[in-house]
Amino acid sequence: MIIILKKGTPEIEINRTIQEITTTLPVKAEKVVGRHQVIIGMIGETSSLDPLLIQEVSPWIEQVLRVEKPFKRASREYRYGQESEVIVSTPNGDVKFGEAHPVVLIAGPCSVESEEMIVETAKRVKAAGAKFLRGGAYKPRTSPYSFQGHGESALGMLWAAREATGLGIITEVMDSTDVERVADVADILQVGARNMQNFSLLKKVGAQNKPVLLKRGISATINDWLMAAEYILVSGNPNVILCERGIRTFDRQYTRNTLDLSAVPVLRSLTHLPIMVDPSHGTGKSSFVPVMAKAAIAVGADSLMIEVHPNPAQALSDGPQSLTLEQFDRLSHELEGMCQVVDRVQPTLAILA
């Protein structure tokens, strides 16, 4: 259930209303500040509550509505149709993810391979307008014999790149025991596709205050995905970004996965959370990445994650789907034009390494 307050409701009345609701009803209440109105969200056993009786709690209440979706906090209804934004603080300033902000580009190699490579790449991409440096320290791989990442030492390499460039850091956390260690370095914690329903991990990243990038599971429905986001939100962390990275279908001969671009407008109708698209994992082939990146902007993505490597042929992971630095330079200019075509504000470059 949500309570929509009238514009101009005094803060003291908002607090009094929340206090009365939590002490007299079997629910938790929290303030949600939108761009246009303040909303009070109620979570708990609300099925038997009478909206008309709740409306009598305060003359400042404009309307009381039920949230019908099973994913309560992730639902767009929970914010009365208003989108949310995720603001990420980096050494070089704040970057904002959301419908009302520039498209954020994230690009770079799959894994942190060496300090020399990561620092050099960071400098190169910062010169091109980078806001973030993202690299895999811990790598979940299908085969136990594949490169698993350098682990904790790679976090030190990311920190060295941060010190050299001032870029923000995005990196994946695989285990709940590593959350604090990764959060000491990362500005955004990534939960990968294989961990989308690792509920203990979702609760742990939800209990800390760094923003979370939640990738869609390989075989996850949209409801599965949004319920996974709900675990993070209900644990106290409101800053979640959803990332569509392709799903497994019956045809894997020509692409690594099937990039579900229809998920973007569907999500826009269901949730207030920012939406990212990863065309690299979605296709698995670098030649398909540029056109799918443009298509993602056309359907309304707020952000793109594109894998880029200085030498894809020698990459320790995901080389076939990685663009070269030169290819990414060309693509970033083309994406600026695409944003203008669809009347989206000029993209902010946030480079993944």
C-alpha positions in Angstrom: 0.0 0.0 0.0 1.1 3.6 -0.6 0.0 6.9 0.8 0.2 9.8 -1.6 0.7 13.0 0.3 -0.4 16.4 -1.0 2.2 18.7 -2.4 3.7 21.0 0.3 3.0 18.6 3.2 5.2 19.8 6.1 8.0 17.5 7.2 6.6 17.4 10.8 3.3 16.1 9.5 5.1 13.5 7.3 6.9 12.2 10.4 3.8 12.3 12.5 1.9 10.3 10.0 4.6 7.6 9.7 4.8 7.4 13.5 1.0 6.9 13.8 0.9 4.3 11.1 3.7 2.2 12.5 2.4 2.3 16.0 -1.3 1.5 15.2 -1.0 -0.8 12.2 0.8 -4.1 11.5 3.1 -2.6 8.9 6.4 -0.9 8.3 6.2 2.6 6.9 8.9 4.5 5.0 9.1 7.9 3.2 9.7 7.8 -0.5 10.7 11.2 -2.0 9.8 11.5 -5.7 10.4 14.3 -8.2 6.9 15.6 -7.8 5.4 14.2 -4.5 6.3 12.5 -1.3 4.8 9.0 -0.8 4.7 6.8 2.3 5.1 3.2 1.5 3.5 0.6 3.8 4.9 -3.0 3.8 3.3 -5.8 5.8 -0.1 -7.4 6.1 -2.2 -4.8 4.3 -4.8 -6.9 2.7 -7.3 -6.3 5.5 -6.7 -2.6 5.9 -9.3 -0.1 4.8 -7.8 2.7 2.6 -10.6 5.1 3.7 -9.7 4.6 7.4 -6.0 5.2 6.6 -6.9 8.4 4.8 -8.4 9.8 8.1 -4.9 9.6 9.7 -4.0 13.0 8.2 -5.7 15.8 6.3 -2.5 16.0 4.2 -3.2 12.5 2.7 -4.3 12.9 -0.9 -4.9 9.2 -1.8 -4.3 5.7 -0.5 -3.6 2.9 -3.1 -2.8 -0.8 -3.0 0.3 -2.1 -4.7 -0.8 -5.2 -6.6 2.5 -6.5 -7.8 4.4 -9.1 -5.7 7.5 -7.0 -5.9 6.4 -4.1 -3.7 9.3 -1.8 -3.4 10.6 -2.5 -6.9 7.2 -1.7 -8.4 6.5 1.5 -10.3 3.3 1.7 -8.4 5.3 2.0 -5.1 6.5 5.4 -6.4 3.1 6.4 -7.8 4.5 6.0 -11.4 7.6 8.1 -10.8 11.0 6.9 -11.8 13.8 6.7 -9.4 17.5 7.7 -9.9 20.6 6.1 -8.6 23.3 8.7 -7.7 26.8 7.2 -7.5 29.5 9.3 -5.8 32.9 8.9 -7.5 36.2 10.7 -6.9 35.5 12.8 -10.0 31.9 13.7 -8.9 28.4 12.3 -8.9 27.0 10.1 -11.8 23.3 9.7 -12.1 21.5 6.7 -13.5 17.8 7.0 -14.6 15.3 8.1 -17.2 15.8 11.8 -16.6 19.6 11.6 -17.0 22.2 11.0 -19.7 22.8 7.5 -21.0 25.7 6.1 -19.0 28.2 4.0 -21.0 30.2 1.3 -19.2 32.9 -0.5 -21.2 36.2 -2.4 -20.9 37.7 -5.9 -20.5 36.0 -8.7 -18.6 38.8 -9.3 -16.1 41.5 -7.3 -14.4 44.6 -9.0 -15.9 47.5 -6.9 -14.6 48.1 -3.6 -12.9 50.0 -2.2 -15.8 47.1 -3.0 -18.2 44.3 -1.8 -15.9 46.1 1.5 -15.1 47.0 2.2 -18.7 43.5 1.4 -19.8 42.0 3.6 -17.1 44.1 6.5 -18.3 43.1 5.9 -21.9 39.4 5.7 -21.2 39.4 8.6 -18.8 40.8 10.8 -21.6 37.7 9.7 -23.7 35.4 10.9 -21.0 35.3 7.9 -18.6 33.4 8.1 -15.3 33.9 4.6 -14.1 36.4 1.8 -14.2 34.9 -1.7 -13.9 36.9 -4.9 -13.9 36.3 -8.5 -12.7 38.5 -9.3 -9.7 36.5 -12.5 -8.9 35.2 -14.3 -12.1 32.4 -16.9 -12.0 33.2 -19.3 -14.9 31.3 -22.2 -16.3 34.5 -24.3 -16.3 36.7 -24.7 -13.2 39.7 -24.7 -15.5 39.0 -21.3 -17.0 40.6 -18.1 -15.6 38.9 -17.3 -12.3 40.3 -13.8 -11.8 43.1 -12.6 -9.6 40.8 -12.2 -6.6 41.9 -9.9 -3.8 45.1 -8.8 -5.5 43.0 -7.6 -8.4 41.1 -5.3 -6.0 44.5 -3.7 -5.3 45.0 -3.2 -9.0 41.6 -1.5 -9.3 42.5 0.7 -6.4 45.8 1.6 -8.1 43.9 2.6 -11.2 41.5 4.7 -9.1 44.4 6.5 -7.5 46.0 7.2 -10.8 42.8 8.5 -12.5 40.1 9.3 -10.0 37.6 7.1 -11.7 34.9 5.3 -9.8 35.0 1.5 -9.6 32.5 -1.2 -10.5 33.3 -4.8 -9.8 31.5 -8.1 -9.1 31.1 -9.7 -5.7 30.5 -13.5 -5.8 30.4 -14.4 -2.1 28.6 -12.8 0.9 31.9 -13.2 2.9 33.6 -10.8 0.3 31.0 -8.0 0.4 32.9 -5.8 2.8 36.2 -6.3 1.2 34.8 -5.5 -2.3 32.8 -2.5 -1.0 36.0 -1.0 0.4 37.1 -0.6 -3.3 34.0 -0.5 -5.4 31.6 2.4 -5.9 29.0 0.0 -7.3 28.8 -3.7 -6.4 27.8 -6.0 -9.2 25.8 -9.1 -8.6 26.3 -11.3 -11.7 23.8 -13.4 -13.6 24.8 -16.7 -11.9 24.2 -15.1 -8.5 20.9 -13.4 -9.2 19.1 -15.8 -6.9 21.8 -16.1 -4.3 19.5 -14.8 -1.6 22.1 -14.6 1.2 24.3 -12.5 -1.1 21.3 -10.3 -2.1 20.5 -9.7 1.6 24.2 -8.9 2.3 24.6 -6.3 -0.5 21.2 -4.9 0.5 22.4 -4.3 4.1 25.4 -2.1 2.9 25.1 1.4 1.4 26.9 1.1 -1.9 24.7 1.0 -5.1 24.1 -2.5 -6.6 24.1 -3.6 -10.2 21.9 -6.6 -10.5 22.3 -8.7 -13.7 19.5 -10.8 -15.0 19.9 -14.6 -14.5 20.6 -16.8 -17.5 17.1 -18.3 -17.3 15.3 -15.8 -15.2 11.8 -14.4 -15.9 11.2 -10.7 -15.4 9.3 -11.5 -12.3 12.2 -13.6 -11.0 14.5 -10.7 -11.6 12.4 -8.1 -10.0 11.8 -10.3 -6.9 15.6 -10.6 -6.7 15.8 -6.8 -6.7 13.1 -6.8 -4.0 15.5 -8.8 -1.7 18.0 -6.0 -2.0 15.4 -3.2 -1.5 13.7 -4.8 1.5 17.1 -5.2 3.1 17.5 -1.4 3.2 19.4 -0.5 0.0 17.3 1.6 -2.4 20.0 2.0 -5.0 19.6 -0.8 -7.5 20.3 -0.8 -11.2 18.9 -3.7 -13.3 21.1 -5.1 -16.2 19.7 -7.1 -19.1 22.6 -9.3 -20.3 20.9 -11.9 -22.5 19.0 -15.1 -21.6 19.4 -18.7 -22.6 17.0 -19.9 -25.3 16.8 -22.9 -27.7 19.1 -21.3 -30.3 22.7 -20.8 -29.2 24.4 -21.5 -32.6 24.8 -17.9 -33.7 24.8 -15.9 -30.5 26.0 -16.7 -27.0 22.7 -15.7 -25.5 19.5 -14.0 -26.7 19.5 -10.3 -25.8 16.0 -9.6 -24.6 15.6 -5.9 -25.6 11.8 -6.2 -25.2 12.6 -6.4 -21.4 13.5 -2.7 -21.4 10.0 -1.3 -22.2 8.4 -4.1 -20.1 10.6 -3.1 -17.1 9.8 0.6 -17.7 6.1 -0.2 -17.2 6.7 -2.3 -14.1 9.5 -0.7 -12.1 11.0 2.6 -11.2 14.6 1.3 -11.2 17.2 2.3 -13.8 17.8 -0.1 -16.6 21.1 -1.1 -18.2 21.8 -3.4 -21.2 24.9 -5.5 -21.8 25.0 -6.3 -25.6 28.4 -8.0 -25.2 27.2 -10.9 -23.1 23.9 -10.7 -24.9 25.4 -11.6 -28.2 28.9 -13.0 -27.5 30.3 -11.7 -30.7 32.0 -8.3 -31.1 30.6 -7.8 -34.6 27.0 -7.7 -33.2 27.7 -5.4 -30.3 27.5 -2.0 -32.0 24.1 -2.5 -33.6 22.6 -4.0 -30.5 24.0 -1.1 -28.4 22.2 1.3 -30.7 19.0 -0.7 -30.5 19.2 -0.7 -26.7 19.2 3.1 -26.7 16.3 3.1 -29.2 14.2 1.1 -26.8 15.0 3.3 -23.8 18.0 1.9 -21.9 19.5 4.2 -19.3 22.9 2.7 -19.5 25.1 0.3 -21.6 27.8 -2.1 -20.5 30.2 -2.9 -23.4 33.3 -5.1 -23.1 36.4 -3.5 -24.5 40.0 -4.9 -24.4 43.3 -3.5 -25.7 44.0 -6.8 -27.4 40.9 -9.1 -27.5 42.8 -12.0 -29.1 44.9 -12.2 -26.0 42.2 -11.6 -23.4 42.1 -14.1 -20.5 38.3 -14.1 -20.7 35.5 -13.1 -23.1 37.9 -11.9 -25.9 35.5 -12.8 -28.8 32.8 -10.4 -27.5 35.2 -7.5 -26.8 35.7 -4.4 -28.9 39.1 -2.9 -29.4 39.7 0.5 -27.9 39.6 2.0 -31.4 36.3 0.3 -32.1 34.8 1.5 -28.9 36.0 5.1 -29.7 34.0 5.0 -32.9 31.0 3.4 -31.3 30.8 6.0 -28.5 30.5 8.8 -31.1 27.8 6.8 -33.0 25.9 6.4 -29.8 25.9 10.1 -29.2 24.2 10.5 -32.5 21.7 7.8 -31.6 20.8 9.6 -28.4 20.1 12.7 -30.4 17.9 10.7 -32.8 15.7 9.3 -30.0 15.8 12.7 -28.2 17.8 11.3 -25.3 20.3 13.6 -23.5 23.9 13.3 -24.5 25.5 10.1 -23.1 28.0 10.2 -20.2 30.9 8.0 -20.8 31.5 5.5 -17.9 34.2 3.1 -19.0 34.5 -0.5 -17.8 38.0 -2.0 -17.5 
